[in-house]
Amino acid sequence: MASTSRGDALALPRVQCPNHPDAILVEDYRAGDMICPECGLVVGDRVIDVGSEWRTFSNEKALKDPSRVGDAQNPLLNGGDLTTMISKGTGSASFDEFGNSKYQNRRTMSSSDRAMLNAFKEITTMADRINLPRNIIDRTNNLFKQVYEQKSLKGRANDAIASACLYIACRQEGVPRTFKEICAVSRISKKEIGRCFKLILKALETSVDLITTGDFMSRFCSNLGLPKQVQMAATYIARKAVELDLVPGRSPISVAAAAIYMASQASAEKKTQKEIGDIAGVADVTIRQSYRLIYPRAAELFPTDFKFDTPVDKLPQL
């Protein structure tokens, strides 16, 4: 006979031995019993085995682990994705007399779930291409589900909505990506992603933080193979240029590219405008225009501890 501990009525009852309430019960999975080690009393006889359905041998673990059956529940789909996915048949018994498959997944999944599932796969594919972590994928999936259920962007392609949601999720998680980076991993134009971006912000009544030069600096410098000193100098130059209001109306990406160009030209690790433009996704002429705005006050922009390989007065004037 089992007794339960007294306490809050909402708390789950704790199974314990009535004679030895402090004893740690022993679970016998073979018999499905919970036994008191002090007196041997069976205090529970309906134990559910949460172990593997079958054995997994050591040489198979590297390939697959059949310890559980089926995928995890997906709370983003209606019904928690508790559906049966029927694979395509290969034998004659799988097809009728006209050659049509007898068993189809369309009978077990609604059109809305099917559309969302395809969008989630596309989001995961795009995120994997630019090495985004799982938390951004989850946020993107949630944003897409909200937009899809509101039907506020009816008529827009799901791929375009998914791309815009990925852009918003990156901004909200503090790891922004440029429109060109999102466009490069999707099949949607930059213009269409921008339109969906504005419509989603309006539909969900949400907002994103303004991007700054520092959001892209470490990634751009890392992709260019620049040392830490040049990265810190470029970050300082870009921040100082914004504080002195030397680049009014310029996008943070173009200012960051110009700052990287100036810092690299002053160091031993020199990079061309084309190399920086390919990484930052901006044109050479855009870098030159921003560089010309900050060049006249270059001496004020460098940090005091920067080690010059090329003096300020010898920097390219463009």
N, C-alpha and C positions, 0 to 999 in steps of 0.2 A: 504493500500500500504506500502510495507516495503522498507527501505533504508539500504544501507550497509556503514560501516565506510571506509573512504579512508585510504590507507596505502600501505604497500608492496603488490605487485600484487600476490605474492605467498601465502599471508596470507588468512585464511579462512574468508569469509564475516560474519559480525556480524549483526544479525537481531535486529533492533531497531525501535522505533516509530519515524517517521519523525518530529513530533511536540514536543516530549519529549525524546530526545536521551539518557538522563541520567536515565530515569525511568527503574526500574527493572520489566521486563515483568512477567505476571502471566500466568502459563500454566494450561489450562483446558483440562485435559486428557480425560474427557468424550466426549467432542466435538472435541478434537484434535486441539485446537486453542491456539495461544499465544496472550494475550490481554494486552494492555497498561493500567495500573491502574489509570492513570491520566485522560485520555479522553475516554477510552473504545474502542479504535480502535483495530480491529483484524489485527495484523501485520504478522501473520503466521497461516495457516490453514492446514498444513500437518505435524503435530507433531507425531512422532512415540512413542508409549507407550513402555517404556523399563521395565515396571513392570512385575509382575507375570502373567503367563497365566491363573492361577486360584488361588483361595484363599487357604491359608494354615492355618489351625486351630491350636491353641496353643498346644493342646494335641498331635499333630502329628509332631511337630517340632523336638522332641527328636529322632524320628524314621527316618523320611525322610522329605525332603523339596522339593516339586515338583514345585519350583518357576520358574525353567527353564527346557527346554527339551533338552536332548542330552548332550554328553560330550563336553569338550572344544576341540578346534582344536589342532592337534598335528603337529607342523611345521616340525618334523623329517620325516614324511611320505609324499609321493608324493600326491599332491592335498590337503595337510593340513588335511588329515583324514576326508574329507567331504564325507563320504560314509555311506551307510545304512547297519547296521548289523542286519540280519534277524535271529530271534531266531528259535530254533528247533520246528517244528510243532507237535501238539499232536492229532489233529482231523483227520478224514478220508480225508477231503478236502486238507490236506497238502501233501498227498502222491499220486503217480500215481498208475496205475493198477499193477505195478511190485513191489510196496512197496518202491520206491525211492522218496526222498524228492523233491517236485516241486521247492522249493526255496532254493538256496544255496548261501552262502557268497562268494564262490570261483568265482562267476560271477561278483562280485562287487569289489574284491580286487586282486591286482596283486601278483604274487609269491614273488617278492622282498619285498613288503610292509608286506606280511604275515610273511616272515622270520624275518624282522626287528621287527615286533610287538611281535613275540615270544621271540626274544632276549631281547627286552625291559622289558618284563614280567619277564624273568629270572634274569635280572640285578636288578630289583626292589626286587625280592624275596631274592637274595643274600645279597643286601644292608640292607634289613630289618632284616635279621638274625644276622647281626653284628652291628645293630643300627647306620647306616650311615645316615647323613642328606640328604635332597633333592638336595642340590646343587651338591653333589658328584654323585648322580644318573643322574642328567641332564648332567654333564660333561662326564660321562661314556657313556650315550646314544649318545652324539655328537661324541665321539671318535669312537664308534662302527659304526655309520653311515658313517663317513669318510673312515674307513677301508673297510666297505662293498661295498661302491660305487666305490672305487679304484680297487677292486678285486685283491689286491696285495697278499692276503692270501688265494687264491683259493685252495680248497682242505682241509683246516683246518676246524674243527667243529666250528659252531657258538657259542656254549657254551664255548669253549676254548678261542675264541676271546673275548667274553663278559667278561670272568673271568680276562683275561689279561688287558682289558680296565678298569675294576674296580680297579685293582691293580695300574695302571698308574694314574687314576683319584685321588686315595687316596694320591699318592706321590705328584702330582701336587697341590693338595689342602692343603698340609701341615699336613695331618693326615695319615701317611703311615701305612699300615698293612703288616704283613709278608706274604710270599708265603703260609705258612702253614695255616694261618688264612683264606686266600682266598680259599685255597684248601678244607678246612673243610666245607665251605658253598656251594661248587660247586661239580659237578660230574666229575671233570677233575683232572688228576694227577698233582702234583707239577712240574714235568719235562715238561709236555706239556704246562702249563701256562708260565713257564720260556721261552720256545721256542717262543711262540706267543708274549710274552713281548718284546723280542729282535727284532722280525720281525716287530712289529707295530712301535717301535721307529725308525727303519730304513725306513719303508714305509712312515710314516708321517713326517719324518725329524724333529722330536721333541726330547726333552730330559727331564729328571727328575733330581731333586736335589739329591745329595748324602744323604743317610740316616745317622743319627747320633744316639748316645746313648740316647740323650735327647728326641728324637721323640717317644720312647717307654716307657721311665722311669715312667712318671706319670700314664699311663694306667696299666702297670704291677704292680706298687706299690698299686694302687687303687684296682685292682682285688685281690691282696694278703691281703688287709685289713691293710696295714702298715700305721703308723702315718706320719704326714707331716715331722717331724724331720728326720725320717729314709729315706724318699723319697729325701729330700734335701741332706742328706749325701751321698746317693747312686749316685745322679746326680753329686755331687762334686767329688766323687771317680772316677767315669767313665771318667769325663772330664779331671781330673788330670792325670789319667793313660794314656790317649791318648796324652796329652801334653808332658809327660815324655817318650813317645814312649816305654811303657812297654808291649804293646799288639800288636806288628806288625803282620799284616796278619789276625788278628781276626775280625770276623764280629761284627758290633755294637750291635747286639742282644745278642751274647754270652758275650760281655764285660759288657753290661747292666745287664745281669743275674748274672754275677760274682760280680759286684759292689753291687747289691741288697743283695746277699748272705753275703758279708762281712759286710755291714752296719747293716743288721738284726742280725748277730751273735754278733756284738758289742753292740746291744741295748737289751732291755727287750723283744721285739717282734721278737723272733728268728724263722726263717723259714728254712726248710730243702731244700736240693738241688732238691729233687723230686717235692716239692710244687712249687718252682720257675720254674723248668723245664717244668712242666705241663702248667703253665701260659704263659711262654715265648716261648714255643714250641721248646726247645732245650733239648738235652740229658744231663743226669747227668755228663757224662764224659767230655762233652764240657764245662760245668760250672767249673768242677775241673781243667781242663787244663788252662782256662783263670784265675782262682783264683790263681793257683800256680805262674803265671807270675807276678801278682800284690802283692802277699803276702809279699815278702821280703822287700818291701818299704811301707808297710801298714801305718806306723807311719806318713809318709809324705802325705798320701792321704786323711786323714780325715780332715774335717774343724776344725778350732781352737775352735769353740763354741760347738762342739758336746759333749753331755753328755754320757759318756761310762757306760754301765752296766757291760760289760766284757772288761778288759784292752786289749790293742793291743797285748801284749805278751802272752795273754791267748787265742787268737783266734785260731780256728782249723787250723792245718798245712796241712791236707790232704796229 
